[in-house]
C-alpha cells in the first residue's frame, strides 16, 4: 500500500509536506481525538479531524478494503469523556 497523506488520503510519495493538500506529515492529532494513522476494525485508517461538534468528531479516513476515501464519525460528547492514551479507548 502506498504511503497516504493523513490530510487528504491521497498518495504522498513520502514527502514531508503533501504535494496534494499541503498537510505536514509530522502533525500530531491532539487529545481527545484519535491519533493519525490509527487502524479501525483492521480496515479503516484515521486521518485528520474534519469536524468537531458537541456530540461527535468526524475524521477523513481511508477504507483499505475498497480503496476509497471515507468519513469516520465518532461519538465524542464534549466534556463527558476522555481518551485512554494506552489503547485509544474512550473513558467516562
C-alpha positions, 0 to 999 in steps of 0.5 A: 500500500502506498504511503497516504497523506493523513490530510487528504488520503491521497498518495504522498510519495513520502514527502514531508509536506503533501504535494496534494493538500499541503498537510505536514506529515509530522502533525500530531492529532491532539487529545481527545481525538484519535491519533493519525494513522490509527487502524479501525476494525483492521480496515479503516485508517484515521486521518485528520479531524474534519469536524468537531461538534458537541456530540461527535468528531468526524475524521477523513479516513481511508477504507483499505478494503475498497480503496476509497476515501471515507468519513469516520464519525465518532461519538465524542460528547464534549466534556463527558469523556476522555481518551485512554492514551494506552489503547485509544479507548474512550473513558467516562 
